[in-house]
Amino acid sequence: MTNNVYINDLAGFLPNDPVSNEEIENVLGRINEIPSLSKQRMLANNKILKRYYAIDPSTGKFTHTNAQLTAEAVRRLNPHENFSMDEIETLCCGTTSPDLIMPGHGLMVLGELGLKPCEAVSMAGICLSGMAALKYGYLSIASGVTQNAVGTGSELSSSFMRADFFTPSVDPEADIAGEPILAFNADFLRWMLSDGAGAAFLSNTPNENDISLKIEWIDSLSFAGEFPTCMYAGGKQNPDGSIFGWREADSCVAAADENLMAVKQDTKLLGSQIVKTMGRTLSHMVEKHGLRADDIDWYLPHYSSHYFRDKFYQVMEEVGFEIPYERWFTNLPYTGNIGSASIYIIMEEIFKSGRLKRGEKILCFIPESGRFAHCFMLLTVV
């Protein structure tokens, strides 16, 4: 028998003042080689108006580490009166962009928080790393190992996007207007990604005086066994599609010269498979969990760009799981794409909006293009 698991509070932290489209290059620096057409086309496609950077625009220096961003989100949790962070039994942290290769991100966050000894878990990956952290906490409570847990997702994406760390590879002569997916190859991240962190407090008992979100299930599928690597950092792609990792470089200087630490994307593979694999995953979840679109009151999708919104909607129609746009909820235009933290920030906003009613069903969707994986989570408002 498993215990019920509830999300009793959610908190987010977005550093510094929001950065408008016009201010991006003032903070990240300018890359003269990027065609202006690419920038405007990407901003038109992603529909993002604001994002956040843990960078002081006056100095170009970081104002927070990833661990500090995450710790700040955890500090803002307040699941019940007189809550103390020392009550946390398991701290589960996911990120794409840890501060160090080792030790794990979860340990660095625990150190920032200065908590008494507790279990700390680090989840690596891209967007799904935040959900992997949440699922670890969920399973820990469901199995009776712990009574509560905190899951987090966080990103310091601007560290990859600064001018001195970023080398565009798109052909300036490419028809970006005719094929907008091409722009992803060079600088979609630069005009899209945002820094920030989100945290969720999980418990085996619901809130006494307020709503909670009961986790019905968290489920994901990875297609890494079928497809080569699509999005990556710390290496380069060989002609045969395999990955040459930074360890294989002759020296750290050679790794830097070859720009191995930059984030890269196979845009043709992305365009051909990210939507298809989402449809395959959704069909699997419908069959496995008996999902019905009519039962879903709120659909919370994390997509990297508005460019994919209609494409995901169309594939949902194709598999017989259409959810009208009026039941969708996202904050992408005014938070940007915060990777593994995005779903936490989306959930926090609707959780604290006063719009949720007891008994409503919430379906969350999180895709990842690294090697194509998708996660769905079903919640009930209680």
SULCOR-V739667 format. One record per backbone hydrogen bond with DSSP energy under -1.0 kcal/mol. CO is the residue of the C=O (numbers start at 1). NH is the residue of the N-H. Records with the same first field share a line. If there is no record, write none. Layout:
# SULCOR-V739667
CO=NH, NH
This chain:
# SULCOR-V739667
5=215
6=203
7=213
9=201
11=199
13=197
19=51
23=27
24=27, 28
25=29
28=163
31=34
35=39
36=40
37=41
38=42
39=43
40=44
41=45
42=46
43=47
51=19
52=195
53=55
54=63
56=59, 60
61=56
65=69
66=70
67=71
68=72
69=73
70=74
71=75
74=77
80=83
84=87
85=88
89=119
90=150
91=121
92=152
93=123
94=154
104=108
105=109
106=110
107=111
108=112
109=113
110=114, 115
119=91
121=93
123=95
126=129
128=132
129=133
130=134
131=135
132=136
133=137
134=138
135=139
136=140
137=141
138=142
139=143
140=145, 146
141=144
142=3
147=204
149=202
150=92
151=200
152=94
153=198
155=196
156=159
157=160
158=162
162=165
163=166
171=174
174=176
175=179
179=182
180=183
181=184
182=185
183=187
187=191
189=192, 193
192=337
196=155
197=13
198=153
199=11
200=151
201=8
202=149
203=6
212=382
213=7
214=380
217=378
219=376
221=374
223=226, 227
230=266
232=264
234=246
236=244
238=241
242=238
244=236
245=248
246=249
251=255
252=256
253=257
254=258
255=260
256=259
259=262
260=234, 235
264=232
265=267
266=270
267=271
268=272
269=273
270=274
273=277
274=278
275=279
276=280
277=281
278=282
279=283
280=284
281=285
282=286
283=287
284=288
285=289
286=290
292=295
293=296
298=363
299=329
300=365
305=308
306=309
308=312
309=313
310=314
311=315
312=316
313=317
314=318
315=319
316=321
317=320
324=327
325=328
327=299
331=334
332=336
333=49, 50
337=194
338=341
339=342
341=345
342=346
343=347
344=348
345=349
346=350
347=351
348=352
357=360
360=381
361=297, 298
362=379
363=300
364=377
365=302
366=375
368=373
370=230, 231
372=223
373=368
374=221
375=366
376=219
377=364
378=216, 217
379=362
380=214
381=359
